[in-house]
Amino acid sequence: MDLNLRLEAVHEGILVSGTADVEVTGECGRCLEPIRFDSEVDIQELFYYSDSESLSAEEEEEQHRVENDAIHLEPVLRDAVVTSLPFQPVCREDCLGLCAECGAQLNDDPDHHHEILDPRWSALAGLTGTAAENDAAPRTKSDEREES
């Protein structure tokens, strides 16, 4: 993380403003391939002096404080970076992801598909074949009874 920050003394406390350049690593939310990208995050936060009385009790809990002439930037930086990240990062905008049936990479084979039959229609699956296929199918006793 590269920081370019400016710390200013103001009446209420110390104003920290600037940017943080971070290298983000993770995996694509669609195809699970590793991804890496750079992000620049704007930061602006006021650290209140401990003797500041201008805040209500509710606001005081949410605000950062100057403690023993020091400020803790880590929570501010973490919050700024994490909230700027995409909810589902992708390796590219047109990423096809993974096959829901077998987990194959659809980016490698965009024509990949599975023929999925609804089990409620499985009894009718034999009717879609050609006449030769129907003749080659083994006959059952119920078939013979129907022909009689």
DSSP file (Angstrom, degrees, kcal/mol; ACC not computed):
  #  RESIDUE AA STRUCTURE BP1 BP2  ACC     N-H-->O    O-->H-N    N-H-->O    O-->H-N    TCO  KAPPA ALPHA  PHI   PSI    X-CA   Y-CA   Z-CA
    1    1 A M              0   0    0      0, 0.0     2,-0.5     0, 0.0    21,-0.2   0.000 360.0 360.0 360.0 125.5    0.0    0.0    0.0
    2    2 A D  E     -A   21   0A   0     19,-2.7    19,-3.1     2,-0.0     2,-0.4  -0.923 360.0-158.0-105.4 126.7    1.4    3.4   -1.0
    3    3 A L  E     -A   20   0A   0     -2,-0.5     2,-0.4    17,-0.2    17,-0.2  -0.862  19.9-177.9-108.9 138.0    0.0    6.3    0.9
    4    4 A N  E     +A   19   0A   0     15,-2.7    15,-2.1    -2,-0.4     2,-0.3  -0.818  31.4 162.6-128.3  89.4    0.0    9.9   -0.2
    5    5 A L  E     -A   18   0A   0     -2,-0.4     2,-0.4    13,-0.2    13,-0.2  -0.787  31.7-154.8-117.2 152.1   -1.5   11.7    2.9
    6    6 A R  E     -A   17   0A   0     11,-3.1    11,-2.2    -2,-0.3     2,-0.5  -0.996  10.0-158.9-124.1 126.0   -1.8   15.2    4.2
    7    7 A L  E     -A   16   0A   0     -2,-0.4     2,-0.4     9,-0.2     9,-0.2  -0.926  13.7-175.6-107.6 122.4   -2.2   15.8    7.9
    8    8 A E  E     -A   15   0A   0      7,-2.5     7,-2.9    -2,-0.5     2,-0.6  -0.953  24.4-131.1-122.1 135.9   -3.6   19.2    8.8
    9    9 A A  E     +A   14   0A   0     -2,-0.4     2,-0.2     5,-0.2     5,-0.2  -0.754  36.5 172.3 -82.4 121.5   -4.2   20.6   12.3
   10   10 A V        -     0   0    0      3,-2.9     3,-0.2    -2,-0.6     0, 0.0  -0.746  48.0 -94.2-122.3 173.3   -7.7   22.0   12.5
   11   11 A H  S    S+     0   0    0     -2,-0.2    38,-0.1     1,-0.2     3,-0.1   0.876 123.0  40.0 -57.9 -41.9   -9.7   23.4   15.4
   12   12 A E  S    S-     0   0    0      1,-0.1    37,-2.4    36,-0.1     2,-0.3   0.739 127.8 -70.5 -82.2 -24.2  -11.5   20.1   16.2
   13   13 A G  E    S- B   0  48A   0     35,-0.3    -3,-2.9    -3,-0.2     2,-0.5  -0.857  77.1 -26.0 171.2-137.5   -8.5   17.8   15.6
   14   14 A I  E     -AB   9  47A   0     33,-2.8    33,-3.1    -2,-0.3     2,-0.6  -0.968  47.6-150.6-118.4 123.2   -6.3   16.4   12.8
   15   15 A L  E     -AB   8  46A   0     -7,-2.9    -7,-2.5    -2,-0.5     2,-0.5  -0.837  10.2-164.6 -95.5 121.2   -7.7   16.1    9.3
   16   16 A V  E     +AB   7  45A   0     29,-3.3    29,-2.7    -2,-0.6     2,-0.3  -0.924  19.1 160.9-106.6 123.4   -6.2   13.3    7.3
   17   17 A S  E     +AB   6  44A   0    -11,-2.2   -11,-3.1    -2,-0.5     2,-0.3  -0.983  19.5  78.5-141.4 153.1   -6.8   13.5    3.5
   18   18 A G  E     -AB   5  43A   0     25,-2.1    25,-3.1    -2,-0.3     2,-0.3  -0.994  66.0 -62.5 151.3-154.1   -5.1   12.0    0.5
   19   19 A T  E     -AB   4  42A   0    -15,-2.1   -15,-2.7    -2,-0.3     2,-0.4  -0.925  23.0-151.7-133.0 155.7   -5.0    8.7   -1.5
   20   20 A A  E     -AB   3  41A   0     21,-2.3    21,-2.7    -2,-0.3     2,-0.6  -0.995  10.3-154.3-126.5 123.9   -4.0    5.1   -0.9
   21   21 A D  E     +AB   2  40A   0    -19,-3.1   -19,-2.7    -2,-0.4     2,-0.3  -0.885  23.8 179.2 -97.6 120.4   -2.8    3.1   -3.9
   22   22 A V  E     - B   0  39A   0     17,-2.9    17,-2.7    -2,-0.6     2,-0.6  -0.910  29.5-135.5-125.0 149.0   -3.3   -0.6   -3.2
   23   23 A E  E     - B   0  38A   0     -2,-0.3     2,-0.5    15,-0.2    15,-0.2  -0.922  26.9-156.7-101.1 119.8   -2.7   -3.8   -5.1
   24   24 A V  E     - B   0  37A   0     13,-3.4    13,-2.3    -2,-0.6     2,-0.4  -0.829  11.9-176.9-102.4 131.1   -5.8   -6.1   -4.8
   25   25 A T  E     + B   0  36A   0     -2,-0.5     2,-0.3    11,-0.2    11,-0.2  -0.948  26.2 106.9-124.3 149.4   -5.6   -9.8   -5.2
   26   26 A G  E     - B   0  35A   0      9,-2.1     9,-2.4    -2,-0.4     2,-0.3  -0.901  59.8 -71.1 179.7-151.1   -8.4  -12.3   -5.2
   27   27 A E  E     - B   0  34A   0      7,-0.3     6,-0.1    -2,-0.3     2,-0.0  -0.978  46.9 -93.5-136.4 152.3  -10.4  -14.5   -7.5
   28   28 A C     >  -     0   0    0      5,-3.0     4,-1.2    -2,-0.3    62,-0.3  -0.331  26.8-137.8 -61.7 136.1  -13.0  -13.9  -10.1
   29   29 A G  T  4 S+     0   0    0     60,-3.7    61,-0.2     1,-0.1    -1,-0.1   0.605 100.0  36.4 -72.2 -11.6  -16.6  -14.1   -8.7
   30   30 A R  T  4 S+     0   0    0     59,-0.3    68,-0.7     3,-0.1    -1,-0.1   0.814 132.3  17.7-106.3 -47.3  -17.7  -16.0  -11.8
   31   31 A C  T  4 S-     0   0    0     66,-0.2    -2,-0.1     2,-0.1    59,-0.1   0.480  89.1-129.0-111.2  -3.2  -14.9  -18.3  -12.9
   32   32 A L     <  +     0   0    0     -4,-1.2    -3,-0.1     1,-0.2     3,-0.1   0.611  56.0 146.8  66.2  15.2  -12.8  -18.5   -9.8
   33   33 A E        -     0   0    0      1,-0.1    -5,-3.0    -6,-0.1    -1,-0.2  -0.539  58.8 -95.9 -75.6 147.9   -9.6  -17.6  -11.7
   34   34 A P  E     -B   27   0A   0      0, 0.0     2,-0.3     0, 0.0    -7,-0.3  -0.384  45.7-169.0 -64.2 141.1   -7.0  -15.5   -9.7
   35   35 A I  E     -B   26   0A   0     -9,-2.4    -9,-2.1    -2,-0.1     2,-0.3  -0.942  11.9-174.4-130.1 155.1   -7.2  -11.8  -10.4
   36   36 A R  E     +B   25   0A   0     -2,-0.3     2,-0.3   -11,-0.2   -11,-0.2  -0.967  14.4 156.4-148.6 129.6   -5.0   -8.9   -9.5
   37   37 A F  E     -B   24   0A   0    -13,-2.3   -13,-3.4    -2,-0.3     2,-0.3  -0.982  35.8-116.2-150.6 160.6   -5.6   -5.2  -10.0
   38   38 A D  E     -B   23   0A   0     -2,-0.3     2,-0.4   -15,-0.2   -15,-0.2  -0.752  28.3-170.7 -98.7 146.4   -4.5   -1.8   -8.7
   39   39 A S  E     -B   22   0A   0    -17,-2.7   -17,-2.9    -2,-0.3     2,-0.5  -0.998  14.9-149.6-138.4 140.9   -7.0    0.5   -7.0
   40   40 A E  E     -B   21   0A   0     -2,-0.4     2,-0.5   -19,-0.2   -19,-0.2  -0.957  18.4-166.2-111.4 125.8   -6.7    4.1   -5.8
   41   41 A V  E     -B   20   0A   0    -21,-2.7   -21,-2.3    -2,-0.5     2,-0.3  -0.932  14.7-135.9-117.7 130.9   -8.8    5.0   -2.8
   42   42 A D  E     -B   19   0A   0     -2,-0.5     2,-0.4   -23,-0.2   -23,-0.2  -0.661  22.7-163.8 -82.8 139.2   -9.5    8.5   -1.6
   43   43 A I  E     +B   18   0A   0    -25,-3.1   -25,-2.1    -2,-0.3     2,-0.3  -0.985  20.1 159.6-128.4 133.1   -9.2    9.0    2.2
   44   44 A Q  E     +B   17   0A   0     -2,-0.4     2,-0.3   -27,-0.2   -27,-0.2  -0.858  14.2 152.9-152.0 117.4  -10.6   11.9    4.3
   45   45 A E  E     -B   16   0A   0    -29,-2.7   -29,-3.3    -2,-0.3     2,-0.6  -0.999  33.0-140.2-147.8 141.3  -11.1   11.5    8.0
   46   46 A L  E     -B   15   0A   0     -2,-0.3     2,-0.7   -31,-0.2    18,-0.6  -0.915  10.7-156.7-105.8 123.7  -11.1   13.8   11.0
   47   47 A F  E     -Bc  14  64A   0    -33,-3.1   -33,-2.8    -2,-0.6    18,-0.3  -0.897  20.7-140.3 -98.4 116.0   -9.4   12.6   14.2
   48   48 A Y  E     -Bc  13  65A   0     16,-2.7    18,-2.8    -2,-0.7   -35,-0.3  -0.479  15.0-112.2 -80.7 144.4  -10.9   14.5   17.1
   49   49 A Y    >   -     0   0    0    -37,-2.4     3,-1.6    16,-0.2    18,-0.1  -0.433  28.9-118.5 -67.0 150.3   -8.9   15.8   20.0
   50   50 A S  T 3  S+     0   0    0     16,-0.5    -1,-0.1     1,-0.3    17,-0.1   0.739 113.0  54.3 -67.0 -22.2   -9.8   14.0   23.2
   51   51 A D  T 3  S+     0   0    0      2,-0.0     2,-0.3     0, 0.0    -1,-0.3   0.340  77.6 124.8 -93.4   8.4  -10.9   17.3   24.9
   52   52 A S    <   +     0   0    0     -3,-1.6     3,-0.2     1,-0.1   -40,-0.1  -0.529  34.1 179.3 -69.9 127.0  -13.3   18.1   22.0
   53   53 A E        +     0   0    0     -2,-0.3    -1,-0.1     1,-0.1    -3,-0.0   0.255  55.8  95.0-112.3  10.3  -16.8   18.6   23.5
   54   54 A S        +     0   0    0    -42,-0.1     2,-0.3     2,-0.0    -1,-0.1   0.475  69.4  85.6 -83.1  -0.7  -18.7   19.4   20.3
   55   55 A L  S    S-     0   0    0     -3,-0.2     2,-0.1     1,-0.0     0, 0.0  -0.772  73.4-128.5-104.5 145.6  -19.9   15.8   19.8
   56   56 A S     >  -     0   0    0     -2,-0.3     4,-2.2     1,-0.1     5,-0.1  -0.364  36.5-102.2 -76.8 168.9  -22.9   14.1   21.2
   57   57 A A  H  > S+     0   0    0      1,-0.2     4,-1.2     2,-0.2    -1,-0.1   0.865 123.1  51.2 -62.0 -36.5  -22.5   10.7   22.9
   58   58 A E  H  > S+     0   0    0      1,-0.2     4,-0.8     2,-0.2     3,-0.3   0.920 112.7  43.9 -67.8 -44.7  -23.8    8.9   19.9
   59   59 A E  H  > S+     0   0    0      1,-0.2     4,-1.0     2,-0.2     3,-0.4   0.834 105.9  63.6 -68.2 -32.5  -21.4   10.7   17.5
   60   60 A E  H  < S+     0   0    0     -4,-2.2     3,-0.4     1,-0.2    -1,-0.2   0.852  98.6  53.6 -63.6 -36.0  -18.5   10.3   19.9
   61   61 A E  H  < S+     0   0    0     -4,-1.2    -1,-0.2    -3,-0.3    -2,-0.2   0.836 110.6  47.2 -66.5 -33.0  -18.6    6.5   19.6
   62   62 A E  H  < S+     0   0    0     -4,-0.8    -1,-0.2    -3,-0.4    -2,-0.2   0.625  98.7  86.9 -84.9 -14.4  -18.4    6.6   15.8
   63   63 A Q  S  < S-     0   0    0     -4,-1.0     2,-0.3    -3,-0.4   -16,-0.1  -0.539  75.0-121.6 -94.4 153.3  -15.5    9.1   15.6
   64   64 A H  E     -c   47   0A   0    -18,-0.6   -16,-2.7    -2,-0.2     2,-0.3  -0.644  30.4-148.8 -88.7 149.0  -11.8    8.5   15.6
   65   65 A R  E     -c   48   0A   0    -18,-0.3     2,-0.7    -2,-0.3     7,-0.4  -0.835  18.2-121.0-120.9 153.5   -9.7   10.2   18.3
   66   66 A V        -     0   0    0    -18,-2.8     2,-0.5    -2,-0.3   -16,-0.5  -0.863  38.0-170.0 -86.9 118.0   -6.2   11.6   18.8
   67   67 A E  B >   -D   70   0B   0      3,-2.6     3,-1.0    -2,-0.7   -18,-0.0  -0.961  63.9 -15.6-119.8 122.4   -4.8    9.5   21.7
   68   68 A N  T 3  S-     0   0    0     -2,-0.5    -1,-0.2     1,-0.3     3,-0.1   0.900 126.3 -56.7  53.6  45.6   -1.5   10.5   23.4
   69   69 A D  T 3  S+     0   0    0      1,-0.2     2,-0.3    -3,-0.1    -1,-0.3   0.762 120.5 103.5  58.8  29.1   -0.7   12.7   20.5
   70   70 A A  B <   -D   67   0B   0     -3,-1.0    -3,-2.6     2,-0.0     2,-0.4  -0.968  55.6-151.7-137.2 152.7   -1.0    9.8   18.0
   71   71 A I        -     0   0    0     -2,-0.3     2,-0.7    -5,-0.2    -5,-0.1  -0.939  14.8-135.2-122.5 149.7   -3.6    8.6   15.5
   72   72 A H        +     0   0    0     -7,-0.4     4,-0.5    -2,-0.4    -7,-0.1  -0.893  22.9 176.6-106.8 106.9   -4.3    5.1   14.4
   73   73 A L     >  +     0   0    0     -2,-0.7     4,-2.9     1,-0.2     5,-0.3   0.713  60.0  85.0 -82.3 -21.9   -4.7    5.0   10.6
   74   74 A E  H  > S+     0   0    0      1,-0.2     4,-2.8     2,-0.2     5,-0.2   0.899  91.4  44.7 -54.6 -50.1   -5.1    1.3   10.2
   75   75 A P  H  > S+     0   0    0      0, 0.0     4,-2.3     0, 0.0    -1,-0.2   0.890 115.4  49.1 -62.4 -36.0   -8.9    1.1   10.8
   76   76 A V  H  > S+     0   0    0     -4,-0.5     4,-2.2    -3,-0.2    -2,-0.2   0.934 114.3  44.7 -66.8 -45.8   -9.5    4.2    8.6
   77   77 A L  H  X S+     0   0    0     -4,-2.9     4,-2.7     2,-0.2     5,-0.3   0.922 113.6  50.0 -64.1 -44.9   -7.4    2.7    5.8
   78   78 A R  H  X S+     0   0    0     -4,-2.8     4,-2.7    -5,-0.3     5,-0.3   0.931 112.4  47.0 -60.7 -46.4   -9.0   -0.7    6.0
   79   79 A D  H  X S+     0   0    0     -4,-2.3     4,-2.0    -5,-0.2    -1,-0.2   0.903 113.4  48.4 -63.1 -41.2  -12.5    0.7    6.0
   80   80 A A  H  X S+     0   0    0     -4,-2.2     4,-0.8    -5,-0.2    -2,-0.2   0.920 116.1  42.6 -66.3 -43.6  -11.8    3.0    3.0
   81   81 A V  H >X S+     0   0    0     -4,-2.7     4,-0.7     2,-0.2     3,-0.6   0.938 114.9  48.3 -69.9 -46.8  -10.1    0.2    1.0
   82   82 A V  H >< S+     0   0    0     -4,-2.7     3,-0.8    -5,-0.3    -2,-0.2   0.894 110.7  50.4 -64.0 -40.6  -12.7   -2.5    1.8
   83   83 A T  H 3< S+     0   0    0     -4,-2.0    -1,-0.2    -5,-0.3    -2,-0.2   0.715 107.6  55.2 -72.7 -17.4  -15.7   -0.3    1.0
   84   84 A S  H << S+     0   0    0     -4,-0.8    -1,-0.2    -3,-0.6    -2,-0.2   0.616  86.9 100.8 -87.3 -11.9  -14.2    0.6   -2.4
   85   85 A L  S << S-     0   0    0     -3,-0.8     2,-0.1    -4,-0.7   -46,-0.0  -0.408  83.7-102.9 -73.3 147.8  -13.8   -3.0   -3.5
   86   86 A P        -     0   0    0      0, 0.0    -1,-0.1     0, 0.0    -2,-0.1  -0.404  23.0-128.2 -67.3 147.3  -16.3   -4.4   -6.0
   87   87 A F  S    S+     0   0    0      1,-0.3    -2,-0.1    -2,-0.1    -3,-0.0   0.923 102.7  16.2 -63.5 -44.8  -18.8   -6.8   -4.4
   88   88 A Q  S    S-     0   0    0      2,-0.0    -1,-0.3    -3,-0.0     2,-0.1  -0.836  85.1-154.5-128.9  93.9  -18.1   -9.5   -6.9
   89   89 A P        -     0   0    0      0, 0.0   -60,-3.7     0, 0.0     2,-0.3  -0.405  10.9-159.4 -68.7 144.2  -14.9   -8.8   -8.8
   90   90 A V        -     0   0    0    -62,-0.3     3,-0.1   -61,-0.2   -62,-0.0  -0.920  25.7-131.6-124.9 151.9  -14.6  -10.3  -12.2
   91   91 A C  S    S-     0   0    0     -2,-0.3     2,-0.3     1,-0.3    -1,-0.1   0.831  95.3  -7.4 -70.1 -32.0  -11.5  -11.1  -14.4
   92   92 A R  S >  S-     0   0    0      1,-0.1     3,-1.7    -3,-0.0    -1,-0.3  -0.966  74.0-109.4-158.0 157.0  -13.2   -9.4  -17.3
   93   93 A E  T 3  S+     0   0    0     -2,-0.3    -1,-0.1     1,-0.3    -2,-0.1   0.821 116.6  48.1 -62.4 -32.8  -16.6   -7.9  -17.9
   94   94 A D  T 3  S+     0   0    0     -3,-0.0    -1,-0.3    -4,-0.0     2,-0.1   0.096  77.2 146.7 -97.2  23.8  -17.7  -10.7  -20.4
   95   95 A C    <   -     0   0    0     -3,-1.7    12,-0.0     1,-0.2     0, 0.0  -0.394  36.2-159.0 -61.4 130.4  -16.5  -13.6  -18.2
   96   96 A L        -     0   0    0      1,-0.2     2,-0.2    -2,-0.1    -1,-0.2   0.684  25.6-156.2 -87.9 -19.9  -18.9  -16.5  -18.7
   97   97 A G        -     0   0    0      2,-0.0     9,-2.4     6,-0.0    10,-0.6  -0.494  33.8 -31.8  85.1-150.3  -18.0  -18.3  -15.4
   98   98 A L  B     -E  105   0C   0    -68,-0.7     2,-0.3     7,-0.2     7,-0.2  -0.791  61.3-100.3-112.0 151.9  -18.4  -22.0  -14.7
   99   99 A C     >  -     0   0    0      5,-2.3     4,-1.5    -2,-0.3    14,-0.1  -0.534  26.3-142.6 -67.0 131.7  -20.9  -24.6  -15.9
  100  100 A A  T  4 S+     0   0    0     -2,-0.3    -1,-0.1     1,-0.2    -2,-0.0   0.733  96.5  45.6 -70.0 -21.9  -23.5  -25.1  -13.3
  101  101 A E  T  4 S+     0   0    0      3,-0.1    -1,-0.2     1,-0.0    -2,-0.0   0.910 133.4   5.8 -87.9 -47.3  -23.7  -28.8  -14.0
  102  102 A C  T  4 S-     0   0    0      2,-0.1    -2,-0.2    12,-0.0    -1,-0.0   0.528  90.7-117.3-120.9  -8.6  -20.0  -29.9  -14.2
  103  103 A G     <  +     0   0    0     -4,-1.5    -3,-0.1     1,-0.2     2,-0.1   0.613  56.0 157.2  82.5  12.4  -17.9  -26.9  -13.2
  104  104 A A        -     0   0    0      1,-0.1    -5,-2.3    -6,-0.1     2,-0.6  -0.379  52.7-101.4 -70.6 149.9  -16.1  -26.5  -16.6
  105  105 A Q  B  >  -E   98   0C   0     -7,-0.2     4,-1.1     1,-0.2     3,-0.4  -0.617  29.1-164.6 -71.7 115.3  -14.7  -23.2  -17.6
  106  106 A L  T  4 S+     0   0    0     -9,-2.4     6,-0.2    -2,-0.6    -1,-0.2   0.705  85.5  66.1 -76.4 -19.1  -17.1  -21.6  -20.0
  107  107 A N  T  4 S+     0   0    0    -10,-0.6    -1,-0.2     1,-0.2    -9,-0.1   0.852 103.9  46.2 -67.2 -33.3  -14.5  -19.0  -21.1
  108  108 A D  T  4 S+     0   0    0     -3,-0.4    -2,-0.2     1,-0.3    -1,-0.2   0.831 130.0  21.0 -76.5 -33.7  -12.5  -21.9  -22.6
  109  109 A D    ><  +     0   0    0     -4,-1.1     3,-1.8     1,-0.1    -1,-0.3  -0.732  64.5 177.1-137.4  84.6  -15.4  -23.5  -24.3
  110  110 A P  T 3  S+     0   0    0      0, 0.0    -1,-0.1     0, 0.0    -4,-0.1   0.722  82.2  58.1 -64.6 -20.1  -18.3  -21.1  -24.8
  111  111 A D  T 3  S+     0   0    0      2,-0.0     2,-0.1    -5,-0.0    -5,-0.1   0.415  77.3 125.7 -88.9   2.9  -20.4  -23.7  -26.7
  112  112 A H    <   +     0   0    0     -3,-1.8     2,-0.3    -6,-0.2    -3,-0.0  -0.383  31.5 148.4 -63.3 131.8  -20.3  -26.1  -23.7
  113  113 A H        -     0   0    0     -2,-0.1     2,-0.4   -14,-0.1    -2,-0.0  -0.983  37.1-137.0-157.8 164.1  -23.8  -27.2  -22.6
  114  114 A H        -     0   0    0     -2,-0.3     2,-0.9     2,-0.0    -2,-0.0  -0.976  21.9-126.9-124.7 139.4  -25.6  -30.2  -21.1
  115  115 A E        -     0   0    0     -2,-0.4     2,-0.6     2,-0.0    -2,-0.0  -0.782  31.9-170.9 -86.9 113.8  -28.9  -31.5  -22.2
  116  116 A I        -     0   0    0     -2,-0.9     2,-0.4     2,-0.0    -2,-0.0  -0.921   5.5-159.1-111.8 121.9  -31.1  -31.5  -19.1
  117  117 A L        -     0   0    0     -2,-0.6     5,-0.1     2,-0.0    -2,-0.0  -0.827  23.8-117.7-101.8 138.2  -34.4  -33.2  -19.3
  118  118 A D    >   -     0   0    0     -2,-0.4     3,-2.1     1,-0.2     4,-0.3  -0.588  21.8-134.9 -69.9 126.8  -37.1  -32.4  -16.8
  119  119 A P  G >  S+     0   0    0      0, 0.0     3,-0.9     0, 0.0     4,-0.3   0.739 102.6  66.2 -60.3 -21.0  -37.8  -35.7  -14.9
  120  120 A R  G 3  S+     0   0    0      1,-0.2     3,-0.2     2,-0.1     4,-0.1   0.757 105.7  43.1 -70.3 -22.1  -41.5  -35.1  -15.3
  121  121 A W  G X  S+     0   0    0     -3,-2.1     3,-1.5     1,-0.2     4,-0.4   0.350  82.6 102.7-101.3   3.9  -41.2  -35.5  -19.1
  122  122 A S  G X  S+     0   0    0     -3,-0.9     3,-1.0    -4,-0.3     4,-0.4   0.797  73.9  61.3 -62.0 -29.1  -38.8  -38.5  -18.9
  123  123 A A  G 3  S+     0   0    0     -4,-0.3     3,-0.4    -3,-0.2    -1,-0.3   0.779 105.6  48.3 -67.2 -24.7  -41.7  -41.0  -19.8
  124  124 A L  G X  S+     0   0    0     -3,-1.5     3,-1.4     1,-0.2     4,-0.5   0.471  83.3  94.9 -92.8  -1.9  -42.1  -39.2  -23.1
  125  125 A A  G X  S+     0   0    0     -3,-1.0     3,-1.0    -4,-0.4     4,-0.3   0.833  79.5  58.1 -60.8 -33.8  -38.4  -39.2  -23.9
  126  126 A G  G >  S+     0   0    0     -4,-0.4     3,-0.7    -3,-0.4    -1,-0.3   0.712  95.7  64.7 -69.1 -20.4  -38.8  -42.4  -26.0
  127  127 A L  G <  S+     0   0    0     -3,-1.4    -1,-0.2     1,-0.2    -2,-0.2   0.665  91.3  63.7 -77.7 -16.0  -41.3  -40.8  -28.3
  128  128 A T  G <  S+     0   0    0     -3,-1.0    -1,-0.2    -4,-0.5    -2,-0.2   0.615  84.3  95.2 -84.8 -11.7  -38.8  -38.2  -29.7
  129  129 A G  S <  S-     0   0    0     -3,-0.7     2,-0.0    -4,-0.3    -3,-0.0  -0.201  84.0 -94.1 -74.1 169.4  -36.6  -40.9  -31.3
  130  130 A T     >  -     0   0    0      1,-0.1     4,-2.0     4,-0.0     5,-0.1  -0.258  37.9-103.2 -75.8 170.0  -36.8  -42.0  -35.0
  131  131 A A  H  > S+     0   0    0      1,-0.2     4,-2.3     2,-0.2     5,-0.2   0.871 122.1  55.0 -64.1 -36.9  -38.9  -45.0  -36.0
  132  132 A A  H  > S+     0   0    0      1,-0.2     4,-1.9     2,-0.2    -1,-0.2   0.894 108.0  48.9 -64.6 -39.1  -35.7  -47.1  -36.4
  133  133 A E  H  > S+     0   0    0      1,-0.2     4,-0.9     2,-0.2    -1,-0.2   0.902 110.9  50.2 -66.4 -39.5  -34.7  -46.3  -32.9
  134  134 A N  H  < S+     0   0    0     -4,-2.0     3,-0.3     1,-0.2    -2,-0.2   0.875 111.1  49.0 -66.8 -36.2  -38.2  -47.2  -31.6
  135  135 A D  H  < S+     0   0    0     -4,-2.3    -1,-0.2     1,-0.2    -2,-0.2   0.850 109.5  52.3 -70.5 -33.1  -38.1  -50.5  -33.5
  136  136 A A  H  < S+     0   0    0     -4,-1.9    -1,-0.2    -5,-0.2    -2,-0.2   0.643  88.1 101.7 -77.5 -13.9  -34.6  -51.3  -32.1
  137  137 A A  S  < S-     0   0    0     -4,-0.9     2,-0.0    -3,-0.3    -3,-0.0  -0.441  87.2 -99.2 -70.9 144.0  -35.8  -50.8  -28.5
  138  138 A P        -     0   0    0      0, 0.0     2,-0.3     0, 0.0    -1,-0.1  -0.356  38.6-123.0 -64.1 141.0  -36.5  -53.9  -26.6
  139  139 A R        -     0   0    0     -4,-0.1     2,-0.2    -3,-0.1    -4,-0.0  -0.616  22.3-155.1 -87.0 144.0  -40.1  -54.9  -26.4
  140  140 A T     >  -     0   0    0     -2,-0.3     4,-1.7     1,-0.1     3,-0.2  -0.680  31.6-106.2-110.3 169.3  -41.9  -55.3  -23.1
  141  141 A K  H  > S+     0   0    0     -2,-0.2     4,-2.0     1,-0.2     5,-0.1   0.832 121.0  56.6 -64.4 -31.6  -45.0  -57.3  -22.3
  142  142 A S  H  > S+     0   0    0      1,-0.2     4,-1.9     2,-0.2    -1,-0.2   0.865 104.5  53.0 -70.0 -32.9  -47.0  -54.2  -22.1
  143  143 A D  H  > S+     0   0    0     -3,-0.2     4,-1.6     2,-0.2    -2,-0.2   0.920 109.3  49.0 -62.3 -44.0  -46.0  -53.3  -25.6
  144  144 A E  H  X S+     0   0    0     -4,-1.7     4,-1.0     1,-0.2    -2,-0.2   0.874 110.0  51.0 -66.2 -37.2  -47.2  -56.7  -26.9
  145  145 A R  H  < S+     0   0    0     -4,-2.0     3,-0.3     1,-0.2    -1,-0.2   0.877 107.4  53.6 -66.9 -36.8  -50.5  -56.3  -25.1
  146  146 A E  H  < S+     0   0    0     -4,-1.9    -1,-0.2     1,-0.2    -2,-0.2   0.850 106.3  52.8 -67.4 -33.2  -51.1  -52.9  -26.7
  147  147 A E  H  <        0   0    0     -4,-1.6    -1,-0.2     1,-0.2    -2,-0.2   0.752 360.0 360.0 -73.7 -23.2  -50.5  -54.3  -30.2
  148  148 A S     <        0   0    0     -4,-1.0    -1,-0.2    -3,-0.3    -2,-0.2   0.467 360.0 360.0 -79.1 360.0  -53.1  -57.0  -29.6
